[in-house]
Amino acid sequence: MTELNQNLYKASCEALKEAGLPEHLVDAASRIVATDEAGKPDLGRNEIDTEICKQVVERINSNERD
């Protein structure tokens, strides 16, 4: 597993909190993006990681429509 990029994790947390996402999604998604592996297919994400990121995008899009 790739080492957690602390700066990216913190920036992601701040942005997702500002978007009004629940804490469990903020932490999970931030950990995922902070450990992405650029050279691997799907950034090294598994199916669960991909589903969490999909949920985050859906919630953000939903918040923007409201």
C-alpha angles and dihedrals in degrees: 000000000000120000115259113258099224096197093051091045092053093046092049092048092052094048095047093046090052088052088058099246121157116263095247091057093042092056096041096047093043091053090050096052092041090059099041115137109217096201096052129084111266087007088284092294122147126216094272092051090050092049092050091051090048090053091051093051091048092051093047091049090048091051091051092054093051 
